Amino acid sequence: MHFVIMGCGRVGASLARSLERIGHDVAVVDQDPAAFRRLGSDFSGRRVAGVGFDRDTLVQAGVEQAYALAAVSSGDNSNILAARVARETFGVEHVVARIYDPDRAQVYQRLGIPTVATVRWTADQVLRRLLPQGQAPEMTDASGRLVVAEIHVSPAWVGRRLTSLEEATGSRVAYITRLGEGMLPSPETVHQEGDLVHLVIPRDRVHDVERVLDAAPTEEI
């Protein structure tokens, strides 16, 4: 498949090399021709010097045949423009834009442009290593209303079906991690000792869910 990477900084160069390493065709666009040195002498993809959201530049990069475009330059506006031109003008279905301003990232996400908010992502990763489980969500939907969080479950729930956790909390089990591997549970899946449970929860109910699962189940469940 053909991929277009807009921006040849450390992230763009790393993406390009990774995609080429697994057998894909890659074109990298950057305004500064000197930036292409980050790709290394063994990179065999296209190097296109130009403005990443310019139509002619994107055509040179093969956007018309592209499976996906990643806009990861240092400019929020340029990244959004490149992603929108690729999708709206050339019909590239898979686009993503890196955004430094997390508030703007949420706006564009709701408009249908997938974004990676660098500052927020880094902060979330740090928080997940500092705070108790569930306090920092693993994922938040674009509206900010739903989160996926790993919630501590009392050992008293061992041996009960995961559906009983859902009934008790009004949440949904997204997946579990068992013996280090992710697993999609079935309605018959039983909670085992050592399982890590990842729940989809309304953001404003995380603490309520934690409280319920930190205690022993009631007899009615």
N, C-alpha and C positions, 0 to 999 in steps of 0.2 A: 504493500500500500504506500501511497505517497503522502507525506506530511510536510506542512509548511510551519517553520518556526520563525516568528517575528521577534527579533532581539537576540543578539549574540553575546550577552553577558554570561556570567557563570551558570545561571539557570538554563538559558537557551542553549549554550554550548553543551552542557551536560545532557539535556534532553535530546539534542541532535545526535550526539555520540551513542547514547543508549538506544535510540530508535534504529540507527544504522547497524549497531552491533547485533540486533535481533532480526536483521534482514530487511528492513524497510528502506524505501527511497526517501531522502530528506532534502529539503531546500531551506536554507537559512537566510533571512533578510536582516540587514542592518544598515543604518545610515553611514556608519564609520567602517570603511574597508579594513582598517587595522584590527577591528574586533574579531575578524575571522581567524586570527592567529590562535584564539582559544580552542578552535576546533582540532588543531593538530595537523600535521602533515599527512597523516593517513586517512583523513576524512575525505570520502569520495563524492559526497553530495554536492548540490549546487550552492554557490555563494553568490547572493544577489545584493548588490549595494544600492540602497535606495530607501525611500520613505515607506514604512511598512503598511500604511493604509492607502497608499497610492495604487490605483487600479492597474496601471501598466506595470508597476513593480511586482504586484501580486501575480499578474499573468506570467511575467518572466519566471517567477518562482513556481509556476505550475499549479496555481490555485484552482484552475478549472478542472484539474484531475485529482485534486486533493481529497483524501479521506477526512483529514482533520487539520485544523490550524490552532496553534498555541501562540498567543500574543503575550510575551513575557519581557518586554523592554522595560526601561526604568520610568516610563511615563504612563500614568493612568489613562489620560485622554487618548494617547496614541494606541494603547492596548484595546480600549473599548471600540475605537473607530475601526481598527483593523479587524476585530472580531465581528463587528456589525457588517462591514463591507463584505467580508468573506461569506457570511451567512445570507445577508439580504441581497447582495448583488450576484454572487457566484454560487449560491445554494449549497455551501459547505455545511453539512448537518452538524458536524462535531467541532465546536469551537470552545476555547476557554481563554479568559483574560486574567492576567495577574493585576491586582489592584492593591495599592498601598493604603488607601483610605477605607477602613472597614465599613463606615457608614454608607459611602457611595457603593461599595461592593454589594450591600444588601439591596439597594435600589436597582442596580443592574441585574441582580439575580432574579428579582421579581419581574423584570422585563424580559426574561428568557435568555439572558447572556450568562452562562456559567462563569463564575469568578472564583479566584483564589485570593483571599485577602491576607497578604503576607504577615502583616502585624498581628492580626487576630489569630491566625493559625499558630504562629509562634507562641503567642501569649497563652492560647488554649493548651498547647502541648506542655508548657511549663507548669501551668496550673494543675493539669492532670497528674503531674508528678509531685506536686506540693500538697494538694488538698485531699481529704478523705474521698473514698469512692463515691461517685454520684454527684459530688459537689461541682465538678467541672465536666460538662457533657462531652461525649465523644463526637457527637454530631448534632447540629441544629438545623431544622428546615428553614427554607428561605424566609418564611413569615416570622420566624422566631418563636412560634407557639409550641412546637414539638421538639423534644430532644431524645437522643438515644444515649442512655447512661448505664454504666455498670453499677449495679446496686448490690450492696452486701445483703446476703440472705442468711438468716439465723440457721444454725445446724438443725433446729427443730423442724425445718421444712424438708429435710432429707427423706426420700421415700415417697413424697407426694408428687403428683403430676404437676407439670408446669402450668397447666390450665388452671390449677387451683390458685397459683400465685396471681394469675391474670384476674381471676374472679375476685380475689381479695383486695386487689389494688386498682382495678379498672384500667390497667395498662395492658400492653401487649409485649410478649417476648419476641425481640427481633432475632436474637440468636444466642447460643451459649458457647462458651469456650470450655472444652472438656479435654483434659490431658494435653493442653497446649494447642488444640486444634479447634477451629470454628465449626459449629454444627447447627443446622437448621432443625429445630425440634418438630416432632409430629404431635398430634393431640394426645398420644400415648406416652410421650417422653416423661420420664420421672427424674426429679432433681436428685443428683448424686453428690456425695461429699467431694468437695474440690471444684465443683462447677462454678464458673463465673457467668452470671446472668446479666444480659444486656437488654434493657427494656425501653420501649418507646413510651414516653410519658409527656403529658402536657407540662410545659415548663413550670407553671405555678403549682404543680402537684408533686414535684420531686421529693420534697421533704416529707409529705404525707406518705408517699410510697415507701420511703426509707424507714419511716417509723413503723409501718405495718410489717414489713419484711424483716425488721430487726428483732421482732418479737415472735413468740411461738404462735402458730396458727390457732384460730378458734376451733372449737369442736364442730361448728356447723359447716366448715369448709371441707 
